Every structure is written in C-alpha cells, then in structure tokens.
Amino acid sequence: MVLGTIADGVTRSVEGVTQAVSGAFFEPVIRLGVTGLSRAGKTVFITSLVANLMDRGRMPQLVAAANGAIKTAYLQPQPDDTVPRFDYEAHLAALTAKAPHWPESTRTVSELRLSLRVQPSGLFGALQGPRTVHLDIVDYPGEWLLDLALMDKTYESWSAETLSRISARPVAAAFLADVAATDATAKFEEPAAKSLSASFTAYLNAAREAGFSDCTPGRFILPGELAGSPVLTFAPMAKPAKSGRGTMYREMDRRFEAYKKQVVQPFFRDHFSRIDRQVVLVDALGAIHKGPQAVEDLRHAMSDILGAFRPGRNAFLTQLFMGKRVEKILFCATKADHLHHRQHPRLTAIMEALVRDARDRADFAGAVTSAMSIASLRATVEETLDHNGAKLDCVRGALLTTGKQAALYPGELPDDPAHLLNPARAGAMDWLDADYQIMNFAPASLTLRPGDGPPHIRLDKATEFLIGDRLR
C-alpha cells in the first residue's frame, strides 16, 4: 500500500510538472472548481457564467470584458476524456425557453472548457498579440462535498459525532430507534446491515429536505453505479465495550474504511486536488428560513468542506514539487434576487460570518478569499408596497408551482450577523423576534439583446475576483 501510494504520488507530480510547464510557456489553463451544498445553484451558476463570458454585455465589473481585452470566447472539447461534459447547451435552453424552467441538477462530476482569446495589456502585450486562456470549469455534486471531511475520521469518531449531532432531530427518530435496537456485538448478517443502512439513508434524505447540510456519506443520497454495493451498506453505531471479528460493528467499521479508500480518496485525488480557483455556493437564505439549527449545521458544514482544500499560492516551483494548491476561494450566498438590494450587504455579512472559521484557515495558508451575495440568474424584479401604512421593500416573480406572479417580503435580515449566529450556536429551536420567508421562483422569460448574456446580480464581480488577474 505504501509503494502504491508513493507511485501514485510520483504520477501526480509528473502530471503537475507537465501542467505547470504548459501553463507557464504555452496556453495557460485555469481550473475553476464550482462546489456547493444541495440546491445552492451550481448548474445555473456555470450556465450563466459561460453565457455571460461568451456575450459580455452584462459584465462591466469584469475588467477584461469592460476594456475589450477579451476578444472572443468559444467552447472547446474538454481535456478529460473520462469525465462527463457539462451539458451547457441543454441547460441554457431550459433557462431561455419560451416557458423557462430550472435545469436538472448535476448528479455526477462534469466538466466544460471555455477558451478565451485575450489581448494582454502593456507594451509587451501589444507586441506579442492575443493569447488563449483556457477556463476548465469542473462541477462537483454538492452531496459529495462533505465526504472529504471523512478522510481524517475513524468509523468510531464519525459514528460518535453523527449520533450526537442528530440525537435531537425529529427526522432522525426512526433511524435512532433502529440503531438502538441493533446489537453491535451480534454476528454480522447482510439483511440486518441493509435494513440499518436503508434506515440511515432515509434519514439523510429527510434531513436534507429539512434544511440540514451535513448529510454524509454523500453517495448514500446519490449512489450512482454504487447503489446496493457493500461500500454503501453501513451506518453509524456506538462502539460497544467488545467487538470481535465477524460482528456487526467490525464489519461496519471495515466498510466505512472501504468507502473512504475506494470512493472518497479517488474523488479527492482525481478532481479536488487539481483545482487552483474555487467558488463555494451556499443557499444561506434557505438555511435561515429553516431555522437556527439549519444555520448552525451549515456553519459546521462549511468549515468541514474548506478543511479539504490545500489553499496557498500556485507558484511555478510550488506546482513542480508540491502539486497544485487553491489560490483563490470565493464564498457566494446565492439567490440574492430573493431580497431587495437594500439587504444584499446584510446577506454578504452573514455569509462572511458563516464561513469565518474556514476563511481564517484559508487566509492563514496564503489563499486569497472573499465573500459576496450573488444571483447567477435574476428571476425577480424589485418593488415597494404599502402595508398598513408602512413601506415594504419586496421582490416579485413567477411562482415555481403555479407560474403566477407574486410579491415577497422576506423579512429584515439583521445588521449584525451575530443576531442570527448566536442563537444558532446556543441551540435555539426557532427565531424569537423575526420570521424569515422564502419563495421558490421560476426563471423569468428572457428577451436578450445581441451581445448580452442572461441577467444576474454581481456575477461579473465574482468572475473578476476568481479569474480576472489571469486575463490581463
């Protein structure tokens, strides 16, 4: 195993050398990872980003677009032949149809290459002419993200943490009853393992619907080709005083370790470890709507996710000897169009507070980080309504369920994020002095002028942060 690990490391180092030399002397490649938890809007983000880089009329805060440095942008075949292509055309068609609808979420890793012809600035740039910069966008299913935190945990520690965390959740009651009724010291039997695993999977799906973020193992929710395999047939159990060979507990332990080795580690090695720019999308408004427990769970989840990255500057020699490191990480609170623009700074401040622990670690390691609130595709318009003599800043859009127009006043987010995070940390069950509302809006019908991409909120600012320095 040690020799295999060393051999694999050597192979990755050679790949890193090849990519570093190619990027330094020929056509540079930016690998942008797009990650986030369930329903954070990764598919829409990528679709709108590509559309707005190809038609840049709505990208004034992307400097290379505003000053004309980007001459053209076009899609090319992706470099990884074994990774599914992100279905950009189908997703864009869904958003721009006569009766637009949200595209289906990505259920596996996918990739897309967008090539940009850029005229470098300065005297030497004018002399050498335009160059090509490749943007490789890699989409990761949100359900798999939190698995990366399992790599540093044992089955015993993961089980203890999981059982403790879900002990007070009503959606976990059925599973907790099932695991309490299972004898961890009994002889292992496959039907019993399948039954307990199915109960745990049912809990994970219910927890996700209830707004909780930490739903690991992620492949239990999106198993793909692994459905029904032993590597997905385990569940957390409290460690008994004694657990000999062939017992339920020992086999669950073995399968947990197999999951890490055969599912999580290859995913990290083949995809995450190759990223040099990262955007993490978060449905913070959805968590706030679900309540304090969902907010606290989201805060812990974000800290676990960022622990898996290797932030730091991607210097040429660093790539040669240590492999790629994430240079920039952007945390985005999505669905900003569900709020009046007056509240966007508050949403950004809440986003910054939610990922404070994770950002501090990334900043300390040398990565540049930022947080902002965005809407990858704007689905609403703003209006101010009179209500009992008071002016309410609302947003209006088509309801996802009926298609009818409706106005939403979501409530006032606090100026100080601590007014949300402190009750969440203290274990409060409900918000005491506020009621935060949310609606599911359908995408608005679009009539785009030539040269304009889909409407958005601060997607250009996000793009400038992520890749603007590589387009000059």
C-alpha positions as CSV (number, residue, x, y, z in Angstrom):
1,M,0.0,0.0,0.0
2,V,2.9,2.4,0.8
3,L,4.6,1.6,-2.5
4,G,1.3,2.2,-4.3
5,T,0.8,5.5,-2.5
6,I,4.3,6.6,-3.5
7,A,3.8,5.5,-7.1
8,D,0.6,7.4,-7.3
9,G,2.2,10.5,-5.8
10,V,5.0,10.3,-8.4
11,T,2.5,10.0,-11.2
12,R,0.6,13.1,-9.8
13,S,3.8,15.0,-9.5
14,V,4.7,14.3,-13.2
15,E,1.2,15.4,-14.2
16,G,1.8,18.6,-12.1
17,V,5.1,19.3,-13.8
18,T,3.6,18.9,-17.3
19,Q,0.7,21.2,-16.5
20,A,2.9,23.8,-14.8
21,V,5.3,23.9,-17.8
22,S,2.5,24.0,-20.3
23,G,0.7,26.8,-18.4
24,A,3.9,28.9,-18.0
25,F,5.1,28.7,-21.5
26,F,2.2,27.9,-23.8
27,E,-1.6,28.4,-23.3
28,P,-2.4,28.8,-19.6
29,V,-5.2,26.8,-18.1
30,I,-7.3,27.9,-15.1
31,R,-9.2,25.0,-13.4
32,L,-12.2,26.5,-11.7
33,G,-14.0,24.3,-9.2
34,V,-17.7,25.0,-8.7
35,T,-18.9,23.5,-5.5
36,G,-21.7,23.9,-3.0
37,L,-24.3,22.1,-1.0
38,S,-27.5,20.8,-2.4
39,R,-29.7,23.3,-4.2
40,A,-27.2,26.1,-4.0
41,G,-27.4,26.7,-7.7
42,K,-24.2,25.2,-9.2
43,T,-25.8,24.3,-12.6
44,V,-27.3,27.7,-13.1
45,F,-24.1,29.4,-12.0
46,I,-22.0,27.6,-14.5
47,T,-24.5,28.1,-17.3
48,S,-24.9,31.8,-16.7
49,L,-21.1,32.3,-16.2
50,V,-20.4,30.7,-19.6
51,A,-23.2,32.5,-21.4
52,N,-22.0,35.8,-19.9
53,L,-18.4,35.2,-20.9
54,M,-19.4,34.5,-24.4
55,D,-21.7,37.5,-24.6
56,R,-20.2,40.0,-22.2
57,G,-22.6,43.0,-22.4
58,R,-23.7,42.5,-18.7
59,M,-20.1,42.0,-17.3
60,P,-18.9,45.6,-16.6
61,Q,-17.1,44.6,-13.4
62,L,-15.0,42.1,-15.2
63,V,-12.2,44.4,-16.2
64,A,-11.0,42.3,-19.2
65,A,-14.6,42.4,-20.6
66,A,-15.1,46.1,-19.9
67,N,-11.8,47.2,-21.6
68,G,-12.1,44.9,-24.5
69,A,-9.2,42.7,-23.6
70,I,-11.3,39.6,-24.2
71,K,-11.6,39.4,-28.0
72,T,-13.8,36.3,-28.2
73,A,-14.8,33.2,-26.2
74,Y,-15.7,29.8,-27.5
75,L,-16.3,26.3,-26.2
76,Q,-13.8,23.5,-26.9
77,P,-13.7,19.8,-26.2
78,Q,-12.7,19.2,-22.6
79,P,-9.3,17.8,-21.9
80,D,-10.5,14.9,-19.6
81,D,-12.0,12.3,-21.8
82,T,-13.3,10.1,-19.0
83,V,-15.3,13.0,-17.3
84,P,-18.8,13.7,-18.5
85,R,-19.3,17.0,-20.3
86,F,-21.3,19.7,-18.5
87,D,-24.4,19.9,-20.7
88,Y,-24.3,23.7,-21.2
89,E,-26.5,23.8,-24.3
90,A,-29.4,21.9,-22.7
91,H,-29.2,23.9,-19.5
92,L,-29.1,27.2,-21.4
93,A,-32.1,26.1,-23.5
94,A,-34.1,25.4,-20.3
95,L,-33.4,28.9,-18.9
96,T,-34.1,30.7,-22.2
97,A,-37.1,28.7,-23.5
98,K,-40.4,30.4,-24.1
99,A,-41.6,28.7,-20.9
100,P,-38.3,28.7,-19.0
101,H,-37.6,26.2,-16.2
102,W,-34.7,25.4,-13.9
103,P,-32.3,22.8,-15.3
104,E,-31.8,19.5,-13.6
105,S,-29.0,19.4,-11.1
106,T,-25.8,17.6,-12.0
107,R,-25.7,14.2,-10.5
108,T,-22.1,13.4,-11.1
109,V,-18.8,15.2,-11.8
110,S,-18.9,17.1,-15.0
111,E,-16.5,19.5,-16.9
112,L,-16.6,22.2,-19.6
113,R,-13.7,24.0,-21.3
114,L,-14.2,27.7,-22.4
115,S,-11.3,29.2,-24.3
116,L,-10.8,33.0,-24.2
117,R,-8.8,34.9,-26.7
118,V,-7.2,37.7,-24.7
119,Q,-5.1,40.7,-25.7
120,P,-2.6,41.2,-22.9
121,S,-2.1,44.8,-21.6
122,G,1.1,46.8,-21.7
123,L,3.8,47.3,-24.3
124,F,4.9,43.6,-24.4
125,G,1.3,42.6,-24.7
126,A,0.7,44.8,-27.7
127,L,3.9,43.3,-29.3
128,Q,3.0,39.7,-28.8
129,G,-0.6,39.8,-29.8
130,P,-3.6,37.9,-28.4
131,R,-3.1,34.7,-26.4
132,T,-5.5,31.9,-25.5
133,V,-6.5,31.2,-21.9
134,H,-8.4,28.0,-21.2
135,L,-11.0,28.0,-18.4
136,D,-11.8,24.5,-17.3
137,I,-14.9,24.5,-15.2
138,V,-15.5,21.5,-13.0
139,D,-18.8,20.9,-11.4
140,Y,-19.0,18.7,-8.2
141,P,-22.3,17.3,-6.9
142,G,-22.9,19.1,-3.6
143,E,-24.0,15.8,-2.0
144,W,-20.4,14.5,-2.2
145,L,-18.6,17.5,-0.8
146,L,-18.8,16.8,2.8
147,D,-17.4,13.3,2.3
148,L,-13.9,14.9,2.1
149,A,-14.1,15.6,5.9
150,L,-14.4,11.8,6.4
151,M,-10.8,11.3,5.3
152,D,-9.4,12.3,8.6
153,K,-12.0,10.4,10.7
154,T,-12.3,6.9,12.0
155,Y,-15.5,5.0,12.0
156,E,-15.7,5.3,15.8
157,S,-15.3,9.1,15.7
158,W,-17.6,9.6,12.8
159,S,-20.3,7.4,14.4
160,A,-20.0,9.2,17.7
161,E,-20.2,12.7,16.1
162,T,-23.1,11.7,13.8
163,L,-25.2,10.1,16.6
164,S,-24.6,13.0,18.9
165,R,-25.4,15.6,16.3
166,I,-28.7,14.1,15.2
167,S,-29.9,13.0,18.6
168,A,-32.4,15.8,19.0
169,R,-33.6,15.9,15.4
170,P,-37.2,14.7,14.9
171,V,-36.3,13.5,11.4
172,A,-33.8,11.1,12.9
173,A,-36.2,9.4,15.4
174,A,-36.9,6.3,13.2
175,F,-33.2,5.7,12.5
176,L,-32.1,6.2,16.1
177,A,-34.7,3.7,17.2
178,D,-33.4,1.2,14.6
179,V,-29.8,1.6,15.6
180,A,-30.7,1.3,19.3
181,A,-32.4,-2.0,18.5
182,T,-29.4,-3.4,16.7
183,D,-26.9,-5.4,18.6
184,A,-23.4,-4.2,17.5
185,T,-21.8,-7.3,19.0
186,A,-24.0,-9.8,17.2
187,K,-22.7,-11.8,14.2
188,F,-22.8,-9.8,11.0
189,E,-25.7,-10.6,8.7
190,E,-26.2,-8.8,5.4
191,P,-30.0,-8.4,5.7
192,A,-29.6,-6.6,9.0
193,A,-26.9,-4.4,7.6
194,K,-29.1,-3.5,4.5
195,S,-32.0,-2.7,6.8
196,L,-30.0,-0.4,9.0
197,S,-28.3,1.3,6.0
198,A,-31.7,1.9,4.4
199,S,-33.0,3.5,7.6
200,F,-29.9,5.7,7.7
201,T,-30.3,6.7,4.0
202,A,-34.0,7.6,4.6
203,Y,-32.8,9.8,7.5
204,L,-30.2,11.5,5.3
205,N,-32.8,12.3,2.6
206,A,-35.3,13.6,5.3
207,A,-32.5,15.7,6.9
208,R,-31.7,17.3,3.5
209,E,-35.4,18.2,3.0
210,A,-35.5,19.7,6.5
211,G,-32.7,22.1,5.6
212,F,-29.7,20.4,7.2
213,S,-26.4,20.4,5.4
214,D,-24.2,17.8,6.9
215,C,-25.7,14.7,5.2
216,T,-22.8,12.3,4.9
217,P,-21.9,10.0,3.4
218,G,-22.9,11.8,0.3
219,R,-23.1,8.8,-2.0
220,F,-25.9,7.4,0.1
221,I,-28.0,10.2,-1.4
222,L,-26.6,10.0,-4.9
223,P,-25.2,6.5,-5.2
224,G,-25.0,6.2,-9.0
225,E,-23.4,2.9,-10.1
226,L,-22.5,2.0,-6.5
227,A,-26.2,1.6,-5.4
228,G,-26.6,-1.7,-3.4
229,S,-22.9,-2.3,-3.1
230,P,-21.3,-3.2,0.3
231,V,-19.3,0.0,0.2
232,L,-22.7,1.9,0.6
233,T,-24.2,-0.6,3.1
234,F,-23.2,0.7,6.6
235,A,-24.4,3.1,9.2
236,P,-23.1,4.8,12.4
237,M,-23.2,2.7,15.5
238,A,-22.0,3.4,19.0
239,K,-18.8,1.4,19.9
240,P,-19.6,-1.5,22.2
241,A,-17.2,-2.5,25.0
242,K,-16.1,-5.5,23.0
243,S,-16.4,-6.1,19.2
244,G,-14.7,-9.2,17.9
245,R,-14.2,-10.4,14.4
246,G,-17.3,-11.0,12.3
247,T,-19.5,-8.8,14.5
248,M,-21.9,-6.1,13.1
249,Y,-19.7,-3.3,14.4
250,R,-16.5,-4.6,13.0
251,E,-18.0,-5.1,9.5
252,M,-19.5,-1.6,9.6
253,D,-16.1,-0.2,10.5
254,R,-14.4,-2.1,7.6
255,R,-17.0,-0.8,5.1
256,F,-16.6,2.7,6.3
257,E,-12.8,2.5,5.7
258,A,-13.5,0.9,2.3
259,Y,-15.8,3.9,1.5
260,K,-13.0,6.3,2.3
261,K,-10.4,4.4,0.3
262,Q,-12.5,3.4,-2.7
263,V,-14.9,6.3,-3.1
264,V,-13.7,9.4,-1.2
265,Q,-9.9,9.3,-1.8
266,P,-10.2,8.8,-5.6
267,F,-12.7,11.6,-5.8
268,F,-10.3,13.9,-3.9
269,R,-7.2,12.8,-5.9
270,D,-8.7,12.9,-9.4
271,H,-10.7,16.1,-9.0
272,F,-10.3,18.3,-5.9
273,S,-6.6,18.1,-5.8
274,R,-6.3,19.6,-9.3
275,I,-8.3,22.8,-8.6
276,D,-6.5,26.2,-8.5
277,R,-9.5,28.5,-8.2
278,Q,-12.6,27.7,-6.2
279,V,-16.1,29.1,-5.8
280,V,-18.3,27.7,-3.0
281,L,-22.0,28.4,-3.4
282,V,-24.3,28.4,-0.3
283,D,-28.0,28.8,0.0
284,A,-27.7,30.8,3.2
285,L,-31.3,32.2,2.8
286,G,-32.7,28.7,2.7
287,A,-30.9,27.8,5.9
288,I,-32.1,31.0,7.6
289,H,-35.6,30.2,6.6
290,K,-35.3,26.6,8.0
291,G,-34.2,28.0,11.4
292,P,-31.3,28.2,13.9
293,Q,-30.4,24.5,13.8
294,A,-30.0,24.6,10.0
295,V,-27.8,27.7,10.2
296,E,-25.5,26.2,12.8
297,D,-25.4,22.9,10.8
298,L,-24.4,25.0,7.7
299,R,-21.7,26.8,9.6
300,H,-20.1,23.4,10.7
301,A,-20.5,22.0,7.2
302,M,-18.7,24.9,5.6
303,S,-15.8,24.5,8.0
304,D,-15.6,20.8,7.2
305,I,-15.7,21.5,3.4
306,L,-12.9,24.0,3.4
307,G,-10.7,21.7,5.5
308,A,-10.3,19.5,2.5
309,F,-8.7,22.2,0.3
310,R,-5.0,22.9,0.2
311,P,-5.0,26.7,-0.1
312,G,-1.9,28.7,-1.0
313,R,-0.3,30.5,-3.9
314,N,0.2,28.5,-7.1
315,A,3.8,29.5,-7.7
316,F,5.6,27.7,-10.6
317,L,8.1,25.9,-8.4
318,T,5.4,25.0,-5.9
319,Q,3.4,23.2,-8.6
320,L,6.6,21.3,-9.6
321,F,7.3,20.0,-6.2
322,M,4.1,20.0,-4.2
323,G,1.2,19.8,-6.7
324,K,-1.5,22.4,-7.2
325,R,-2.9,24.5,-4.4
326,V,-6.0,26.6,-4.3
327,E,-5.0,30.2,-4.9
328,K,-8.4,31.9,-4.6
329,I,-11.6,30.8,-2.8
330,L,-14.9,32.7,-3.2
331,F,-17.8,32.1,-0.9
332,C,-21.1,33.1,-2.5
333,A,-24.5,33.4,-0.9
334,T,-26.8,32.6,-3.8
335,K,-30.4,33.7,-4.6
336,A,-29.7,37.3,-3.8
337,D,-32.6,38.2,-6.1
338,H,-34.9,36.9,-3.4
339,L,-34.0,40.1,-1.4
340,H,-34.4,43.8,-2.2
341,H,-30.9,45.2,-3.0
342,R,-31.0,47.2,0.2
343,Q,-30.5,43.9,2.1
344,H,-27.7,42.5,0.0
345,P,-24.9,43.9,2.2
346,R,-26.5,42.1,5.2
347,L,-26.6,38.8,3.3
348,T,-23.0,39.2,2.4
349,A,-22.1,40.0,6.1
350,I,-24.0,36.8,7.2
351,M,-22.1,34.8,4.5
352,E,-18.8,36.1,5.8
353,A,-19.7,35.2,9.4
354,L,-20.9,31.7,8.4
355,V,-17.5,30.9,6.9
356,R,-15.3,32.9,9.2
357,D,-13.5,29.8,10.7
358,A,-12.9,28.4,7.2
359,R,-11.8,31.7,5.8
360,D,-9.3,32.3,8.6
361,R,-7.6,28.9,7.9
362,A,-7.5,29.6,4.2
363,D,-6.2,33.1,4.6
364,F,-3.5,31.9,7.0
365,A,-2.4,29.3,4.4
366,G,-1.9,32.0,1.8
367,A,-5.0,31.8,-0.3
368,V,-7.0,35.0,-1.2
369,T,-10.6,34.6,-0.1
370,S,-13.7,36.8,-0.4
371,A,-17.4,36.5,0.2
372,M,-20.3,38.1,-1.6
373,S,-24.0,37.7,-2.4
374,I,-25.0,36.9,-5.9
375,A,-27.8,35.7,-8.2
376,S,-26.5,33.8,-11.1
377,L,-29.7,34.3,-13.0
378,R,-32.0,37.1,-11.8
379,A,-35.6,35.8,-11.6
380,T,-37.3,38.7,-9.8
381,V,-37.8,42.5,-10.0
382,E,-38.0,44.8,-7.1
383,E,-40.9,46.9,-5.9
384,T,-42.0,48.8,-2.8
385,L,-45.5,48.1,-1.5
386,D,-47.7,49.8,1.1
387,H,-48.8,47.6,4.0
388,N,-50.8,49.1,6.9
389,G,-49.2,52.4,6.3
390,A,-45.6,51.0,6.1
391,K,-43.4,50.8,3.1
392,L,-42.1,47.2,2.4
393,D,-39.2,46.6,0.0
394,C,-40.3,43.4,-1.9
395,V,-39.3,41.3,-4.8
396,R,-41.8,40.0,-7.4
397,G,-41.6,36.9,-9.6
398,A,-43.4,33.9,-11.0
399,L,-44.1,31.2,-8.5
400,L,-42.4,27.9,-9.3
401,T,-45.5,25.9,-8.5
402,T,-48.2,27.9,-10.3
403,G,-46.4,30.3,-12.6
404,K,-48.5,33.2,-11.1
405,Q,-46.8,36.5,-10.2
406,A,-46.4,37.1,-6.5
407,A,-44.6,39.6,-4.4
408,L,-42.5,38.5,-1.4
409,Y,-41.4,40.5,1.6
410,P,-38.8,38.1,3.1
411,G,-38.4,39.9,6.4
412,E,-35.5,42.1,7.6
413,L,-32.1,40.4,7.9
414,P,-30.2,41.8,11.0
415,D,-27.5,44.3,10.5
416,D,-25.3,42.3,12.9
417,P,-24.9,38.6,11.8
418,A,-24.4,37.7,15.5
419,H,-28.1,38.2,16.0
420,L,-28.5,35.0,13.8
421,L,-25.4,33.1,14.6
422,N,-25.5,33.4,18.4
423,P,-29.0,31.8,18.8
424,A,-27.9,29.1,16.3
425,R,-24.7,28.3,18.3
426,A,-26.8,28.3,21.5
427,G,-29.1,25.6,20.1
428,A,-32.2,27.7,19.8
429,M,-35.1,25.9,18.0
430,D,-36.7,29.0,16.5
431,W,-36.0,32.7,15.8
432,L,-37.5,34.6,18.7
433,D,-38.0,38.0,17.2
434,A,-38.2,37.5,13.4
435,D,-39.9,35.5,10.7
436,Y,-37.9,34.9,7.6
437,Q,-39.8,33.9,4.5
438,I,-38.7,32.4,1.2
439,M,-40.5,31.5,-2.1
440,N,-39.4,29.3,-4.9
441,F,-39.5,31.5,-8.1
442,A,-39.4,30.2,-11.6
443,P,-36.9,31.7,-14.0
444,A,-38.2,34.8,-15.8
445,S,-38.9,34.9,-19.5
446,L,-35.8,36.4,-21.2
447,T,-35.5,38.7,-24.2
448,L,-31.8,39.2,-24.7
449,R,-30.3,41.9,-26.8
450,P,-27.4,40.9,-29.1
451,G,-24.2,40.7,-27.1
452,D,-26.0,40.4,-23.7
453,G,-25.9,37.3,-21.5
454,P,-28.6,36.4,-19.0
455,P,-29.4,39.0,-16.3
456,H,-27.6,38.4,-13.0
457,I,-26.5,40.1,-9.7
458,R,-22.8,40.5,-9.3
459,L,-21.7,37.5,-11.4
460,D,-19.3,39.9,-13.1
461,K,-17.8,40.9,-9.8
462,A,-17.4,37.2,-8.8
463,T,-15.7,36.4,-12.1
464,E,-13.3,39.3,-11.7
465,F,-12.2,38.0,-8.3
466,L,-11.9,34.4,-9.5
467,I,-10.0,34.8,-12.8
468,G,-9.6,38.5,-13.6
469,D,-5.9,38.5,-12.8
470,R,-5.3,35.8,-15.3
471,L,-6.9,37.7,-18.2
472,R,-4.6,40.7,-18.1
